[in-house]
């Protein structure tokens, strides 16, 4: 089914691999941003968590994350409780192999890596932004973001219907329930320097919070987790 989406609801967080695995264990993971082999159905949770764990440990080891070496660790997936919503079609041939593309009835909740840019000005002010791309600032990797569209337009004949809210879509509940589950085991991250303090719109679990002081960017800029 063809549709267009407009604007996004987002939710940023940082959990340990075991915590994230527990949250996602009730759902299916699917690829929706690239074509997939003709026999594809879903992606194993264990595979996703294994890659997530490598990036997580790399960040908390204090090493600088380099895009050229570590780009394969930045995975995108879709999350759904209803695999029947995730139909694939548009069969095509690429490099002599058969592939298909997502043709979902409703959007799924996206999960992707997120970066945080932090800077300290000459007056000691602490400035933070999560709008930077992790592809350009991989050393600023700071957890994960959920995304779900605010508005949708389904195709109607040769055109598209008027924009409407996604609040009544069944798949919207996955996004809301995931947020609630994450909120139960996390709280907003607060960082500080000797002269400034910022409360961020990133929720982190206690397990992650206690290790973040060792990450490359925070050490480089003299930032501490409160």
Secondary structure, DSSP 8 states (H G I E B T S, - for coil): --EEEEEEEEEEEE--HHHHHHHHTTSEEE--SS-EETT---B-HHHHHHHHHHHHHHHHTT----HHHHGGG--EEEEES-GGG--EEEEEEETTEEEEEE--SS--EEEEEEE-EEEE-TT--EEEES-S-TTT-GGGEEEEEEEEEEEEEEEETTEE---EESTTSTTHHHHHHHHHHHHTT-EEEEEE-SS-EEEEEEEE-HHHHTTGGGSHHHHHHT-EE-
